[in-house]
Amino acid sequence: MKPAIALALVTLALCCSPASAEICPSFLKVVETLFLGTPASYQAATDLFSPDADMKAATIHLKEKVDHIPENTKKGIMKFMEKVLKSPECA
């Protein structure tokens, strides 16, 4: 499974779990910039969470991988996540 798709599925699972009464807007910004933002905007979004050096390297690596996914696919993933988050199952 491609890392970006795996991240999208994990994100949806976390956001739609019974334990998540509310989704952290900053985390949603990280996901949005991962798929649609520039490397600099993604780094700024992740820096809010003060990642250590290993985490930072991993997020940069993930962004590099996601940036190779075709734009229409990335937009489709974002539309799907938005639809899931707005669904009754995640209410």
PyMOL Python script that loads the backbone (N, CA, C, O; Angstrom):
from pymol import cmd

cmd.read_pdbstr("""\
ATOM      1  N   MET A   1       0.850  -1.178   0.000  1.00  0.00           N
ATOM      2  CA  MET A   1       0.000   0.000   0.000  1.00  0.00           C
ATOM      3  C   MET A   1       0.894   1.239   0.000  1.00  0.00           C
ATOM      4  O   MET A   1       1.888   1.302   0.723  1.00  0.00           O
ATOM      5  N   LYS A   2       0.531   2.204  -0.808  1.00  0.00           N
ATOM      6  CA  LYS A   2       1.324   3.432  -0.890  1.00  0.00           C
ATOM      7  C   LYS A   2       1.209   4.208   0.415  1.00  0.00           C
ATOM      8  O   LYS A   2       0.143   4.229   1.030  1.00  0.00           O
ATOM      9  N   PRO A   3       2.305   4.852   0.847  1.00  0.00           N
ATOM     10  CA  PRO A   3       2.292   5.582   2.122  1.00  0.00           C
ATOM     11  C   PRO A   3       1.194   6.646   2.210  1.00  0.00           C
ATOM     12  O   PRO A   3       0.580   6.808   3.265  1.00  0.00           O
ATOM     13  N   ALA A   4       0.945   7.357   1.139  1.00  0.00           N
ATOM     14  CA  ALA A   4      -0.066   8.418   1.185  1.00  0.00           C
ATOM     15  C   ALA A   4      -1.457   7.847   1.405  1.00  0.00           C
ATOM     16  O   ALA A   4      -2.252   8.403   2.163  1.00  0.00           O
ATOM     17  N   ILE A   5      -1.748   6.740   0.743  1.00  0.00           N
ATOM     18  CA  ILE A   5      -3.056   6.116   0.914  1.00  0.00           C
ATOM     19  C   ILE A   5      -3.178   5.550   2.318  1.00  0.00           C
ATOM     20  O   ILE A   5      -4.233   5.655   2.944  1.00  0.00           O
ATOM     21  N   ALA A   6      -2.110   4.954   2.810  1.00  0.00           N
ATOM     22  CA  ALA A   6      -2.122   4.440   4.178  1.00  0.00           C
ATOM     23  C   ALA A   6      -2.365   5.565   5.176  1.00  0.00           C
ATOM     24  O   ALA A   6      -3.137   5.408   6.122  1.00  0.00           O
ATOM     25  N   LEU A   7      -1.697   6.710   4.960  1.00  0.00           N
ATOM     26  CA  LEU A   7      -1.905   7.852   5.855  1.00  0.00           C
ATOM     27  C   LEU A   7      -3.343   8.337   5.797  1.00  0.00           C
ATOM     28  O   LEU A   7      -3.935   8.665   6.824  1.00  0.00           O
ATOM     29  N   ALA A   8      -3.902   8.381   4.598  1.00  0.00           N
ATOM     30  CA  ALA A   8      -5.294   8.820   4.462  1.00  0.00           C
ATOM     31  C   ALA A   8      -6.224   7.900   5.236  1.00  0.00           C
ATOM     32  O   ALA A   8      -7.138   8.370   5.914  1.00  0.00           O
ATOM     33  N   LEU A   9      -6.003   6.602   5.143  1.00  0.00           N
ATOM     34  CA  LEU A   9      -6.850   5.647   5.859  1.00  0.00           C
ATOM     35  C   LEU A   9      -6.680   5.760   7.372  1.00  0.00           C
ATOM     36  O   LEU A   9      -7.658   5.686   8.116  1.00  0.00           O
ATOM     37  N   VAL A  10      -5.456   5.937   7.823  1.00  0.00           N
ATOM     38  CA  VAL A  10      -5.210   6.111   9.265  1.00  0.00           C
ATOM     39  C   VAL A  10      -5.862   7.394   9.753  1.00  0.00           C
ATOM     40  O   VAL A  10      -6.476   7.416  10.820  1.00  0.00           O
ATOM     41  N   THR A  11      -5.732   8.460   8.978  1.00  0.00           N
ATOM     42  CA  THR A  11      -6.341   9.740   9.337  1.00  0.00           C
ATOM     43  C   THR A  11      -7.845   9.591   9.483  1.00  0.00           C
ATOM     44  O   THR A  11      -8.433  10.073  10.451  1.00  0.00           O
ATOM     45  N   LEU A  12      -8.460   8.926   8.528  1.00  0.00           N
ATOM     46  CA  LEU A  12      -9.908   8.725   8.602  1.00  0.00           C
ATOM     47  C   LEU A  12     -10.290   7.879   9.808  1.00  0.00           C
ATOM     48  O   LEU A  12     -11.279   8.162  10.484  1.00  0.00           O
ATOM     49  N   ALA A  13      -9.515   6.853  10.074  1.00  0.00           N
ATOM     50  CA  ALA A  13      -9.809   6.006  11.229  1.00  0.00           C
ATOM     51  C   ALA A  13      -9.726   6.792  12.527  1.00  0.00           C
ATOM     52  O   ALA A  13     -10.578   6.647  13.403  1.00  0.00           O
ATOM     53  N   LEU A  14      -8.700   7.625  12.649  1.00  0.00           N
ATOM     54  CA  LEU A  14      -8.549   8.433  13.864  1.00  0.00           C
ATOM     55  C   LEU A  14      -9.652   9.475  13.988  1.00  0.00           C
ATOM     56  O   LEU A  14     -10.198   9.691  15.070  1.00  0.00           O
ATOM     57  N   CYS A  15      -9.970  10.114  12.876  1.00  0.00           N
ATOM     58  CA  CYS A  15     -10.960  11.188  12.911  1.00  0.00           C
ATOM     59  C   CYS A  15     -12.375  10.665  13.119  1.00  0.00           C
ATOM     60  O   CYS A  15     -13.235  11.391  13.618  1.00  0.00           O
ATOM     61  N   CYS A  16     -12.622   9.434  12.747  1.00  0.00           N
ATOM     62  CA  CYS A  16     -13.975   8.893  12.849  1.00  0.00           C
ATOM     63  C   CYS A  16     -14.136   7.925  14.011  1.00  0.00           C
ATOM     64  O   CYS A  16     -15.189   7.306  14.158  1.00  0.00           O
ATOM     65  N   SER A  17     -13.120   7.790  14.829  1.00  0.00           N
ATOM     66  CA  SER A  17     -13.245   6.871  15.954  1.00  0.00           C
ATOM     67  C   SER A  17     -14.133   7.481  17.025  1.00  0.00           C
ATOM     68  O   SER A  17     -14.230   8.704  17.128  1.00  0.00           O
ATOM     69  N   PRO A  18     -14.784   6.640  17.827  1.00  0.00           N
ATOM     70  CA  PRO A  18     -15.635   7.154  18.905  1.00  0.00           C
ATOM     71  C   PRO A  18     -14.864   8.026  19.893  1.00  0.00           C
ATOM     72  O   PRO A  18     -15.452   8.881  20.555  1.00  0.00           O
ATOM     73  N   ALA A  19     -13.565   7.817  19.994  1.00  0.00           N
ATOM     74  CA  ALA A  19     -12.757   8.590  20.942  1.00  0.00           C
ATOM     75  C   ALA A  19     -12.521  10.019  20.478  1.00  0.00           C
ATOM     76  O   ALA A  19     -12.162  10.878  21.284  1.00  0.00           O
ATOM     77  N   SER A  20     -12.716  10.287  19.190  1.00  0.00           N
ATOM     78  CA  SER A  20     -12.439  11.634  18.691  1.00  0.00           C
ATOM     79  C   SER A  20     -13.720  12.452  18.666  1.00  0.00           C
ATOM     80  O   SER A  20     -14.449  12.457  17.674  1.00  0.00           O
ATOM     81  N   ALA A  21     -13.979  13.128  19.747  1.00  0.00           N
ATOM     82  CA  ALA A  21     -15.182  13.951  19.836  1.00  0.00           C
ATOM     83  C   ALA A  21     -15.068  15.159  18.911  1.00  0.00           C
ATOM     84  O   ALA A  21     -16.072  15.661  18.406  1.00  0.00           O
ATOM     85  N   GLU A  22     -13.854  15.617  18.697  1.00  0.00           N
ATOM     86  CA  GLU A  22     -13.633  16.772  17.840  1.00  0.00           C
ATOM     87  C   GLU A  22     -12.290  16.589  17.153  1.00  0.00           C
ATOM     88  O   GLU A  22     -11.345  16.070  17.746  1.00  0.00           O
ATOM     89  N   ILE A  23     -12.211  17.013  15.913  1.00  0.00           N
ATOM     90  CA  ILE A  23     -10.979  16.873  15.149  1.00  0.00           C
ATOM     91  C   ILE A  23     -10.129  18.124  15.337  1.00  0.00           C
ATOM     92  O   ILE A  23     -10.625  19.246  15.241  1.00  0.00           O
ATOM     93  N   CYS A  24      -8.864  17.919  15.601  1.00  0.00           N
ATOM     94  CA  CYS A  24      -7.926  19.019  15.789  1.00  0.00           C
ATOM     95  C   CYS A  24      -7.744  19.758  14.465  1.00  0.00           C
ATOM     96  O   CYS A  24      -7.258  19.165  13.503  1.00  0.00           O
ATOM     97  N   PRO A  25      -8.119  21.029  14.389  1.00  0.00           N
ATOM     98  CA  PRO A  25      -7.966  21.784  13.144  1.00  0.00           C
ATOM     99  C   PRO A  25      -6.514  21.847  12.647  1.00  0.00           C
ATOM    100  O   PRO A  25      -6.275  21.861  11.440  1.00  0.00           O
ATOM    101  N   SER A  26      -5.572  21.885  13.548  1.00  0.00           N
ATOM    102  CA  SER A  26      -4.167  21.921  13.148  1.00  0.00           C
ATOM    103  C   SER A  26      -3.746  20.615  12.490  1.00  0.00           C
ATOM    104  O   SER A  26      -2.939  20.613  11.560  1.00  0.00           O
ATOM    105  N   PHE A  27      -4.295  19.499  12.975  1.00  0.00           N
ATOM    106  CA  PHE A  27      -3.993  18.210  12.353  1.00  0.00           C
ATOM    107  C   PHE A  27      -4.602  18.146  10.956  1.00  0.00           C
ATOM    108  O   PHE A  27      -3.974  17.633  10.030  1.00  0.00           O
ATOM    109  N   LEU A  28      -5.804  18.654  10.799  1.00  0.00           N
ATOM    110  CA  LEU A  28      -6.418  18.688   9.471  1.00  0.00           C
ATOM    111  C   LEU A  28      -5.589  19.544   8.514  1.00  0.00           C
ATOM    112  O   LEU A  28      -5.493  19.233   7.327  1.00  0.00           O
ATOM    113  N   LYS A  29      -4.995  20.614   9.024  1.00  0.00           N
ATOM    114  CA  LYS A  29      -4.124  21.458   8.200  1.00  0.00           C
ATOM    115  C   LYS A  29      -2.891  20.673   7.762  1.00  0.00           C
ATOM    116  O   LYS A  29      -2.439  20.814   6.625  1.00  0.00           O
ATOM    117  N   VAL A  30      -2.346  19.853   8.648  1.00  0.00           N
ATOM    118  CA  VAL A  30      -1.204  19.011   8.290  1.00  0.00           C
ATOM    119  C   VAL A  30      -1.591  18.078   7.139  1.00  0.00           C
ATOM    120  O   VAL A  30      -0.850  17.948   6.165  1.00  0.00           O
ATOM    121  N   VAL A  31      -2.743  17.437   7.253  1.00  0.00           N
ATOM    122  CA  VAL A  31      -3.186  16.511   6.211  1.00  0.00           C
ATOM    123  C   VAL A  31      -3.432  17.252   4.897  1.00  0.00           C
ATOM    124  O   VAL A  31      -3.026  16.790   3.831  1.00  0.00           O
ATOM    125  N   GLU A  32      -4.097  18.403   4.981  1.00  0.00           N
ATOM    126  CA  GLU A  32      -4.376  19.188   3.781  1.00  0.00           C
ATOM    127  C   GLU A  32      -3.071  19.614   3.090  1.00  0.00           C
ATOM    128  O   GLU A  32      -2.946  19.483   1.872  1.00  0.00           O
ATOM    129  N   THR A  33      -2.113  20.117   3.855  1.00  0.00           N
ATOM    130  CA  THR A  33      -0.868  20.566   3.236  1.00  0.00           C
ATOM    131  C   THR A  33      -0.018  19.388   2.764  1.00  0.00           C
ATOM    132  O   THR A  33       0.784  19.535   1.842  1.00  0.00           O
ATOM    133  N   LEU A  34      -0.187  18.223   3.387  1.00  0.00           N
ATOM    134  CA  LEU A  34       0.511  17.035   2.908  1.00  0.00           C
ATOM    135  C   LEU A  34       0.117  16.740   1.466  1.00  0.00           C
ATOM    136  O   LEU A  34       0.970  16.470   0.621  1.00  0.00           O
ATOM    137  N   PHE A  35      -1.178  16.793   1.196  1.00  0.00           N
ATOM    138  CA  PHE A  35      -1.662  16.445  -0.128  1.00  0.00           C
ATOM    139  C   PHE A  35      -1.683  17.613  -1.110  1.00  0.00           C
ATOM    140  O   PHE A  35      -1.446  17.414  -2.301  1.00  0.00           O
ATOM    141  N   LEU A  36      -1.959  18.815  -0.639  1.00  0.00           N
ATOM    142  CA  LEU A  36      -2.182  19.929  -1.559  1.00  0.00           C
ATOM    143  C   LEU A  36      -1.206  21.088  -1.407  1.00  0.00           C
ATOM    144  O   LEU A  36      -1.161  21.969  -2.266  1.00  0.00           O
ATOM    145  N   GLY A  37      -0.434  21.102  -0.346  1.00  0.00           N
ATOM    146  CA  GLY A  37       0.445  22.242  -0.083  1.00  0.00           C
ATOM    147  C   GLY A  37       1.852  22.072  -0.633  1.00  0.00           C
ATOM    148  O   GLY A  37       2.211  21.035  -1.190  1.00  0.00           O
ATOM    149  N   THR A  38       2.622  23.113  -0.458  1.00  0.00           N
ATOM    150  CA  THR A  38       4.031  23.092  -0.837  1.00  0.00           C
ATOM    151  C   THR A  38       4.831  22.425   0.283  1.00  0.00           C
ATOM    152  O   THR A  38       4.335  22.286   1.402  1.00  0.00           O
ATOM    153  N   PRO A  39       6.057  22.015  -0.010  1.00  0.00           N
ATOM    154  CA  PRO A  39       6.886  21.471   1.081  1.00  0.00           C
ATOM    155  C   PRO A  39       7.042  22.460   2.240  1.00  0.00           C
ATOM    156  O   PRO A  39       7.045  22.058   3.404  1.00  0.00           O
ATOM    157  N   ALA A  40       7.173  23.749   1.921  1.00  0.00           N
ATOM    158  CA  ALA A  40       7.329  24.753   2.986  1.00  0.00           C
ATOM    159  C   ALA A  40       6.053  24.886   3.823  1.00  0.00           C
ATOM    160  O   ALA A  40       6.130  25.003   5.046  1.00  0.00           O
ATOM    161  N   SER A  41       4.890  24.869   3.183  1.00  0.00           N
ATOM    162  CA  SER A  41       3.635  24.993   3.947  1.00  0.00           C
ATOM    163  C   SER A  41       3.389  23.750   4.795  1.00  0.00           C
ATOM    164  O   SER A  41       2.858  23.841   5.901  1.00  0.00           O
ATOM    165  N   TYR A  42       3.779  22.591   4.270  1.00  0.00           N
ATOM    166  CA  TYR A  42       3.641  21.347   5.033  1.00  0.00           C
ATOM    167  C   TYR A  42       4.573  21.365   6.241  1.00  0.00           C
ATOM    168  O   TYR A  42       4.179  20.985   7.344  1.00  0.00           O
ATOM    169  N   GLN A  43       5.800  21.806   6.029  1.00  0.00           N
ATOM    170  CA  GLN A  43       6.748  21.875   7.142  1.00  0.00           C
ATOM    171  C   GLN A  43       6.256  22.844   8.217  1.00  0.00           C
ATOM    172  O   GLN A  43       6.380  22.564   9.409  1.00  0.00           O
ATOM    173  N   ALA A  44       5.704  23.971   7.804  1.00  0.00           N
ATOM    174  CA  ALA A  44       5.171  24.938   8.777  1.00  0.00           C
ATOM    175  C   ALA A  44       4.030  24.323   9.576  1.00  0.00           C
ATOM    176  O   ALA A  44       3.923  24.540  10.783  1.00  0.00           O
ATOM    177  N   ALA A  45       3.177  23.554   8.901  1.00  0.00           N
ATOM    178  CA  ALA A  45       2.042  22.922   9.592  1.00  0.00           C
ATOM    179  C   ALA A  45       2.516  21.866  10.581  1.00  0.00           C
ATOM    180  O   ALA A  45       1.955  21.741  11.670  1.00  0.00           O
ATOM    181  N   THR A  46       3.546  21.104  10.210  1.00  0.00           N
ATOM    182  CA  THR A  46       4.039  20.066  11.122  1.00  0.00           C
ATOM    183  C   THR A  46       4.880  20.649  12.250  1.00  0.00           C
ATOM    184  O   THR A  46       4.918  20.088  13.345  1.00  0.00           O
ATOM    185  N   ASP A  47       5.548  21.759  11.998  1.00  0.00           N
ATOM    186  CA  ASP A  47       6.390  22.378  13.026  1.00  0.00           C
ATOM    187  C   ASP A  47       5.590  22.820  14.253  1.00  0.00           C
ATOM    188  O   ASP A  47       6.145  22.943  15.345  1.00  0.00           O
ATOM    189  N   LEU A  48       4.294  23.058  14.077  1.00  0.00           N
ATOM    190  CA  LEU A  48       3.443  23.432  15.227  1.00  0.00           C
ATOM    191  C   LEU A  48       3.460  22.363  16.315  1.00  0.00           C
ATOM    192  O   LEU A  48       3.225  22.657  17.487  1.00  0.00           O
ATOM    193  N   PHE A  49       3.742  21.111  15.918  1.00  0.00           N
ATOM    194  CA  PHE A  49       3.713  19.994  16.857  1.00  0.00           C
ATOM    195  C   PHE A  49       5.094  19.644  17.404  1.00  0.00           C
ATOM    196  O   PHE A  49       5.249  18.627  18.081  1.00  0.00           O
ATOM    197  N   SER A  50       6.095  20.469  17.122  1.00  0.00           N
ATOM    198  CA  SER A  50       7.465  20.305  17.625  1.00  0.00           C
ATOM    199  C   SER A  50       8.011  18.881  17.445  1.00  0.00           C
ATOM    200  O   SER A  50       8.369  18.223  18.422  1.00  0.00           O
ATOM    201  N   PRO A  51       8.071  18.413  16.194  1.00  0.00           N
ATOM    202  CA  PRO A  51       8.596  17.058  15.985  1.00  0.00           C
ATOM    203  C   PRO A  51      10.088  16.989  16.273  1.00  0.00           C
ATOM    204  O   PRO A  51      10.822  17.950  16.045  1.00  0.00           O
ATOM    205  N   ASP A  52      10.532  15.826  16.784  1.00  0.00           N
ATOM    206  CA  ASP A  52      11.971  15.650  16.975  1.00  0.00           C
ATOM    207  C   ASP A  52      12.617  15.414  15.603  1.00  0.00           C
ATOM    208  O   ASP A  52      11.917  15.375  14.592  1.00  0.00           O
ATOM    209  N   ALA A  53      13.920  15.261  15.563  1.00  0.00           N
ATOM    210  CA  ALA A  53      14.650  15.150  14.296  1.00  0.00           C
ATOM    211  C   ALA A  53      14.187  13.954  13.458  1.00  0.00           C
ATOM    212  O   ALA A  53      14.034  14.068  12.242  1.00  0.00           O
ATOM    213  N   ASP A  54      13.966  12.804  14.114  1.00  0.00           N
ATOM    214  CA  ASP A  54      13.505  11.620  13.377  1.00  0.00           C
ATOM    215  C   ASP A  54      12.111  11.817  12.802  1.00  0.00           C
ATOM    216  O   ASP A  54      11.844  11.444  11.660  1.00  0.00           O
ATOM    217  N   MET A  55      11.225  12.406  13.597  1.00  0.00           N
ATOM    218  CA  MET A  55       9.866  12.665  13.114  1.00  0.00           C
ATOM    219  C   MET A  55       9.896  13.641  11.942  1.00  0.00           C
ATOM    220  O   MET A  55       9.199  13.450  10.945  1.00  0.00           O
ATOM    221  N   LYS A  56      10.707  14.684  12.071  1.00  0.00           N
ATOM    222  CA  LYS A  56      10.795  15.691  11.018  1.00  0.00           C
ATOM    223  C   LYS A  56      11.309  15.062   9.723  1.00  0.00           C
ATOM    224  O   LYS A  56      10.775  15.331   8.647  1.00  0.00           O
ATOM    225  N   ALA A  57      12.344  14.225   9.826  1.00  0.00           N
ATOM    226  CA  ALA A  57      12.880  13.543   8.648  1.00  0.00           C
ATOM    227  C   ALA A  57      11.809  12.646   8.013  1.00  0.00           C
ATOM    228  O   ALA A  57      11.690  12.578   6.790  1.00  0.00           O
ATOM    229  N   ALA A  58      11.047  11.972   8.847  1.00  0.00           N
ATOM    230  CA  ALA A  58       9.997  11.089   8.333  1.00  0.00           C
ATOM    231  C   ALA A  58       8.900  11.880   7.628  1.00  0.00           C
ATOM    232  O   ALA A  58       8.403  11.453   6.585  1.00  0.00           O
ATOM    233  N   THR A  59       8.517  13.027   8.184  1.00  0.00           N
ATOM    234  CA  THR A  59       7.465  13.819   7.546  1.00  0.00           C
ATOM    235  C   THR A  59       7.948  14.407   6.225  1.00  0.00           C
ATOM    236  O   THR A  59       7.175  14.503   5.271  1.00  0.00           O
ATOM    237  N   ILE A  60       9.208  14.799   6.162  1.00  0.00           N
ATOM    238  CA  ILE A  60       9.763  15.308   4.903  1.00  0.00           C
ATOM    239  C   ILE A  60       9.776  14.200   3.861  1.00  0.00           C
ATOM    240  O   ILE A  60       9.434  14.428   2.701  1.00  0.00           O
ATOM    241  N   HIS A  61      10.170  13.005   4.274  1.00  0.00           N
ATOM    242  CA  HIS A  61      10.194  11.859   3.366  1.00  0.00           C
ATOM    243  C   HIS A  61       8.779  11.544   2.856  1.00  0.00           C
ATOM    244  O   HIS A  61       8.585  11.282   1.669  1.00  0.00           O
ATOM    245  N   LEU A  62       7.811  11.572   3.750  1.00  0.00           N
ATOM    246  CA  LEU A  62       6.425  11.308   3.349  1.00  0.00           C
ATOM    247  C   LEU A  62       5.951  12.352   2.348  1.00  0.00           C
ATOM    248  O   LEU A  62       5.324  12.005   1.347  1.00  0.00           O
ATOM    249  N   LYS A  63       6.239  13.620   2.602  1.00  0.00           N
ATOM    250  CA  LYS A  63       5.829  14.695   1.684  1.00  0.00           C
ATOM    251  C   LYS A  63       6.457  14.491   0.311  1.00  0.00           C
ATOM    252  O   LYS A  63       5.796  14.689  -0.708  1.00  0.00           O
ATOM    253  N   GLU A  64       7.730  14.097   0.276  1.00  0.00           N
ATOM    254  CA  GLU A  64       8.395  13.838  -1.002  1.00  0.00           C
ATOM    255  C   GLU A  64       7.686  12.734  -1.772  1.00  0.00           C
ATOM    256  O   GLU A  64       7.532  12.828  -2.990  1.00  0.00           O
ATOM    257  N   LYS A  65       7.252  11.688  -1.073  1.00  0.00           N
ATOM    258  CA  LYS A  65       6.536  10.582  -1.717  1.00  0.00           C
ATOM    259  C   LYS A  65       5.168  11.047  -2.226  1.00  0.00           C
ATOM    260  O   LYS A  65       4.783  10.741  -3.355  1.00  0.00           O
ATOM    261  N   VAL A  66       4.444  11.779  -1.393  1.00  0.00           N
ATOM    262  CA  VAL A  66       3.105  12.245  -1.772  1.00  0.00           C
ATOM    263  C   VAL A  66       3.171  13.188  -2.965  1.00  0.00           C
ATOM    264  O   VAL A  66       2.271  13.188  -3.805  1.00  0.00           O
ATOM    265  N   ASP A  67       4.214  13.980  -3.045  1.00  0.00           N
ATOM    266  CA  ASP A  67       4.340  14.928  -4.149  1.00  0.00           C
ATOM    267  C   ASP A  67       4.479  14.244  -5.508  1.00  0.00           C
ATOM    268  O   ASP A  67       4.316  14.891  -6.542  1.00  0.00           O
ATOM    269  N   HIS A  68       4.775  12.952  -5.516  1.00  0.00           N
ATOM    270  CA  HIS A  68       4.863  12.206  -6.774  1.00  0.00           C
ATOM    271  C   HIS A  68       3.526  11.601  -7.194  1.00  0.00           C
ATOM    272  O   HIS A  68       3.425  11.022  -8.275  1.00  0.00           O
ATOM    273  N   ILE A  69       2.525  11.726  -6.373  1.00  0.00           N
ATOM    274  CA  ILE A  69       1.184  11.244  -6.728  1.00  0.00           C
ATOM    275  C   ILE A  69       0.556  12.280  -7.659  1.00  0.00           C
ATOM    276  O   ILE A  69       0.678  13.481  -7.415  1.00  0.00           O
ATOM    277  N   PRO A  70      -0.114  11.831  -8.720  1.00  0.00           N
ATOM    278  CA  PRO A  70      -0.761  12.798  -9.631  1.00  0.00           C
ATOM    279  C   PRO A  70      -1.748  13.710  -8.892  1.00  0.00           C
ATOM    280  O   PRO A  70      -2.431  13.289  -7.958  1.00  0.00           O
ATOM    281  N   GLU A  71      -1.804  14.978  -9.340  1.00  0.00           N
ATOM    282  CA  GLU A  71      -2.660  15.978  -8.682  1.00  0.00           C
ATOM    283  C   GLU A  71      -4.117  15.524  -8.595  1.00  0.00           C
ATOM    284  O   GLU A  71      -4.756  15.697  -7.557  1.00  0.00           O
ATOM    285  N   ASN A  72      -4.647  14.947  -9.671  1.00  0.00           N
ATOM    286  CA  ASN A  72      -6.055  14.541  -9.634  1.00  0.00           C
ATOM    287  C   ASN A  72      -6.291  13.445  -8.601  1.00  0.00           C
ATOM    288  O   ASN A  72      -7.368  13.375  -8.009  1.00  0.00           O
ATOM    289  N   THR A  73      -5.299  12.593  -8.382  1.00  0.00           N
ATOM    290  CA  THR A  73      -5.423  11.551  -7.362  1.00  0.00           C
ATOM    291  C   THR A  73      -5.404  12.165  -5.962  1.00  0.00           C
ATOM    292  O   THR A  73      -6.198  11.786  -5.101  1.00  0.00           O
ATOM    293  N   LYS A  74      -4.498  13.109  -5.742  1.00  0.00           N
ATOM    294  CA  LYS A  74      -4.435  13.769  -4.424  1.00  0.00           C
ATOM    295  C   LYS A  74      -5.740  14.504  -4.130  1.00  0.00           C
ATOM    296  O   LYS A  74      -6.254  14.436  -3.013  1.00  0.00           O
ATOM    297  N   LYS A  75      -6.271  15.202  -5.121  1.00  0.00           N
ATOM    298  CA  LYS A  75      -7.540  15.912  -4.919  1.00  0.00           C
ATOM    299  C   LYS A  75      -8.666  14.928  -4.651  1.00  0.00           C
ATOM    300  O   LYS A  75      -9.548  15.201  -3.837  1.00  0.00           O
ATOM    301  N   GLY A  76      -8.646  13.783  -5.331  1.00  0.00           N
ATOM    302  CA  GLY A  76      -9.656  12.748  -5.091  1.00  0.00           C
ATOM    303  C   GLY A  76      -9.588  12.200  -3.680  1.00  0.00           C
ATOM    304  O   GLY A  76     -10.621  11.961  -3.055  1.00  0.00           O
ATOM    305  N   ILE A  77      -8.372  11.997  -3.169  1.00  0.00           N
ATOM    306  CA  ILE A  77      -8.198  11.525  -1.793  1.00  0.00           C
ATOM    307  C   ILE A  77      -8.758  12.546  -0.817  1.00  0.00           C
ATOM    308  O   ILE A  77      -9.449  12.185   0.136  1.00  0.00           O
ATOM    309  N   MET A  78      -8.461  13.829  -1.051  1.00  0.00           N
ATOM    310  CA  MET A  78      -8.975  14.882  -0.164  1.00  0.00           C
ATOM    311  C   MET A  78     -10.496  14.951  -0.213  1.00  0.00           C
ATOM    312  O   MET A  78     -11.134  15.108   0.828  1.00  0.00           O
ATOM    313  N   LYS A  79     -11.085  14.838  -1.393  1.00  0.00           N
ATOM    314  CA  LYS A  79     -12.552  14.857  -1.513  1.00  0.00           C
ATOM    315  C   LYS A  79     -13.161  13.677  -0.762  1.00  0.00           C
ATOM    316  O   LYS A  79     -14.179  13.812  -0.083  1.00  0.00           O
ATOM    317  N   PHE A  80     -12.520  12.517  -0.897  1.00  0.00           N
ATOM    318  CA  PHE A  80     -13.025  11.339  -0.202  1.00  0.00           C
ATOM    319  C   PHE A  80     -12.963  11.526   1.310  1.00  0.00           C
ATOM    320  O   PHE A  80     -13.925  11.216   2.013  1.00  0.00           O
ATOM    321  N   MET A  81     -11.837  12.033   1.814  1.00  0.00           N
ATOM    322  CA  MET A  81     -11.716  12.246   3.261  1.00  0.00           C
ATOM    323  C   MET A  81     -12.750  13.258   3.743  1.00  0.00           C
ATOM    324  O   MET A  81     -13.341  13.081   4.809  1.00  0.00           O
ATOM    325  N   GLU A  82     -12.971  14.311   2.971  1.00  0.00           N
ATOM    326  CA  GLU A  82     -13.985  15.301   3.347  1.00  0.00           C
ATOM    327  C   GLU A  82     -15.371  14.665   3.398  1.00  0.00           C
ATOM    328  O   GLU A  82     -16.154  14.936   4.308  1.00  0.00           O
ATOM    329  N   LYS A  83     -15.664  13.824   2.420  1.00  0.00           N
ATOM    330  CA  LYS A  83     -16.974  13.153   2.397  1.00  0.00           C
ATOM    331  C   LYS A  83     -17.139  12.246   3.617  1.00  0.00           C
ATOM    332  O   LYS A  83     -18.196  12.224   4.247  1.00  0.00           O
ATOM    333  N   VAL A  84     -16.095  11.508   3.936  1.00  0.00           N
ATOM    334  CA  VAL A  84     -16.163  10.616   5.099  1.00  0.00           C
ATOM    335  C   VAL A  84     -16.350  11.410   6.382  1.00  0.00           C
ATOM    336  O   VAL A  84     -17.171  11.047   7.224  1.00  0.00           O
ATOM    337  N   LEU A  85     -15.582  12.508   6.539  1.00  0.00           N
ATOM    338  CA  LEU A  85     -15.674  13.310   7.760  1.00  0.00           C
ATOM    339  C   LEU A  85     -17.039  13.951   7.942  1.00  0.00           C
ATOM    340  O   LEU A  85     -17.466  14.207   9.068  1.00  0.00           O
ATOM    341  N   LYS A  86     -17.726  14.213   6.825  1.00  0.00           N
ATOM    342  CA  LYS A  86     -19.056  14.813   6.899  1.00  0.00           C
ATOM    343  C   LYS A  86     -20.179  13.789   6.942  1.00  0.00           C
ATOM    344  O   LYS A  86     -21.349  14.155   7.048  1.00  0.00           O
ATOM    345  N   SER A  87     -19.839  12.524   6.862  1.00  0.00           N
ATOM    346  CA  SER A  87     -20.848  11.465   6.827  1.00  0.00           C
ATOM    347  C   SER A  87     -21.467  11.250   8.206  1.00  0.00           C
ATOM    348  O   SER A  87     -20.869  11.611   9.220  1.00  0.00           O
ATOM    349  N   PRO A  88     -22.658  10.667   8.246  1.00  0.00           N
ATOM    350  CA  PRO A  88     -23.299  10.374   9.540  1.00  0.00           C
ATOM    351  C   PRO A  88     -22.463   9.424  10.417  1.00  0.00           C
ATOM    352  O   PRO A  88     -22.556   9.458  11.644  1.00  0.00           O
ATOM    353  N   GLU A  89     -21.653   8.586   9.776  1.00  0.00           N
ATOM    354  CA  GLU A  89     -20.825   7.641  10.541  1.00  0.00           C
ATOM    355  C   GLU A  89     -19.776   8.360  11.380  1.00  0.00           C
ATOM    356  O   GLU A  89     -19.293   7.812  12.371  1.00  0.00           O
ATOM    357  N   CYS A  90     -19.418   9.587  10.989  1.00  0.00           N
ATOM    358  CA  CYS A  90     -18.407  10.338  11.713  1.00  0.00           C
ATOM    359  C   CYS A  90     -19.015  11.479  12.534  1.00  0.00           C
ATOM    360  O   CYS A  90     -18.288  12.259  13.149  1.00  0.00           O
ATOM    361  N   ALA A  91     -20.296  11.572  12.543  1.00  0.00           N
ATOM    362  CA  ALA A  91     -20.966  12.659  13.270  1.00  0.00           C
ATOM    363  C   ALA A  91     -20.919  12.424  14.759  1.00  0.00           C
ATOM    364  O   ALA A  91     -21.432  13.235  15.529  1.00  0.00           O
TER     365      ALA A  91
END
""", "prot")
cmd.dss("prot")
cmd.show_as("cartoon", "prot")
cmd.util.cbc("prot")
cmd.orient("prot")
